[in-house]
Amino acid sequence: MTNTKGVRRGTRYMFSKKYKTHGPLPTTTYLRVYKIGQYVDVVGDGSCQKGMPHKSIHGRTGKVFNVTRHALGVIVNKRIGNRIIPKKYNLRIEHLRPSRCREDFLKRVKSNFEKRKANPDATKKLVLKRQPQPPRRGHVVKVSKYEPVTLQPLPYELIA
């Protein structure tokens, strides 16, 4: 049997609804406010076929460039051959959700601003960059209460 050539081929699980989430979409989907420049995640919802994203951009993060009543214009990077091209898509809001990709960055910017404000004199250099987590401190495991158990494989027995 040959491969199917449809637009939605290979999306049996991609566009299916999760367990106990079937039925109409929650009202918050339609009441969210999106602004130009905001980051959104493109996640196709199988319960609404209108304005559905292509399977190639499902799960991608893009930037809003246009807002209409029922849809958003989103710029998503797409890899074509050996280059990445920013492509523009018009997607309905049922298939979009606000992205959390910048939460950590914005929180870091805010904390760095607070650190600078708390230290107006530059006598001591502030470390504002993210630091890798240091190795954990060493400790001694006491075995006075319990005897250590030695693990070894059982000898192979041939059962005939």
For each residue, the residues with C-beta under 8 A, 3 or more apart:
1:
2:
3: 9
4: 9
5: 9
6: 9
7: 54 55
8: 11 15 55
9: 3 4 5 6
10: 14 55
11: 8 14 15 44 55 58
12: 15 16
13: 16
14: 10 11 44 55 58
15: 8 11 12 44 45 46 52 55 58
16: 12 13 46
17: 21 22 45 46 47
18: 21
19:
20:
21: 17 18
22: 17 47
23: 47
24: 47
25: 29 30 45 47 48 94
26: 29
27: 30 31
28: 31 32
29: 25 26 32 93 94
30: 25 27 93
31: 27 28
32: 28 29 93 98
33:
34: 38 40 64 67 72 93 96 98
35: 38 64 67
36: 64 65 66 67
37: 63 64
38: 34 35 63 64 98 99
39: 61 62 63 64 98 99 101 102
40: 34 61 62 63 64 72 74 96 97 98 99
41: 59 60 61 96 97 98 99
42: 53 57 58 59 60 61 62 74 76 89 91 95 96
43: 58 59 95 96 97
44: 11 14 15 52 53 55 58 95
45: 15 17 25 48 52 94 95
46: 15 16 17 49
47: 17 22 23 24 25 94
48: 25 45 51 52 92 94 95
49: 46 52
50: 92 94
51: 48 70 71 90 91 92 94 95
52: 15 44 45 48 49 91 92 95
53: 42 44 57 58 89 91 95
54: 7 57 58
55: 7 8 10 11 14 15 44 58
56: 78
57: 42 53 54 60 62 76 78 87 89
58: 11 14 15 42 43 44 53 54 55
59: 41 42 43
60: 41 42 57 76 77
61: 39 40 41 42 76 99 101
62: 39 40 42 57 74 75 76 77 89
63: 37 38 39 40 74 75
64: 34 35 36 37 38 39 40 67 72 73 74
65: 36 73 74 75 88
66: 36 72 73 90
67: 34 35 36 64 72 73
68: 71 72 73 90
69:
70: 51 92 93
71: 51 68 90 91 92 93
72: 34 40 64 66 67 68 90 91 92 93 96
73: 64 65 66 67 68 88 89 90
74: 40 42 62 63 64 65 88 89 90 91 96
75: 62 63 65 86 87 88 89
76: 42 57 60 61 62 86 87 89
77: 60 62 84 85 86 87
78: 56 57 84 85 86 87
79: 83 84 85
80: 83 84 85
81:
82:
83: 79 80
84: 77 78 79 80
85: 77 78 79 80
86: 75 76 77 78
87: 57 75 76 77 78
88: 65 73 74 75
89: 42 53 57 62 73 74 75 76
90: 51 66 68 71 72 73 74
91: 42 51 52 53 71 72 74 95 96
92: 48 50 51 52 70 71 72 95 96
93: 29 30 32 34 70 71 72 96
94: 25 29 45 47 48 50 51
95: 42 43 44 45 48 51 52 53 91 92
96: 34 40 41 42 43 72 74 91 92 93
97: 40 41 43
98: 32 34 38 39 40 41
99: 38 39 40 41 61 102
100: 103
101: 39 61
102: 39 99 105 106
103: 100 106 107
104: 107 108
105: 102 108 109
106: 102 103 109 110
107: 103 104 110 111
108: 104 105 111 112 130
109: 105 106 112 113
110: 106 107 113 114
111: 107 108 114 115
112: 108 109 115 116 128
113: 109 110 116 117
114: 110 111 117 118
115: 111 112 118 119 126 128
116: 112 113 119 120 126 128
117: 113 114 120
118: 114 115
119: 115 116 122 124 126
120: 116 117
121:
122: 119 125
123:
124: 119
125: 122
126: 115 116 119
127: 131
128: 112 115 116
129:
130: 108
131: 127
132:
133:
134:
135:
136:
137:
138:
139:
140:
141:
142: 145
143: 146 147 148
144:
145: 142
146: 143
147: 143
148: 143
149:
150:
151:
152:
153:
154:
155:
156:
157:
158:
159:
160:
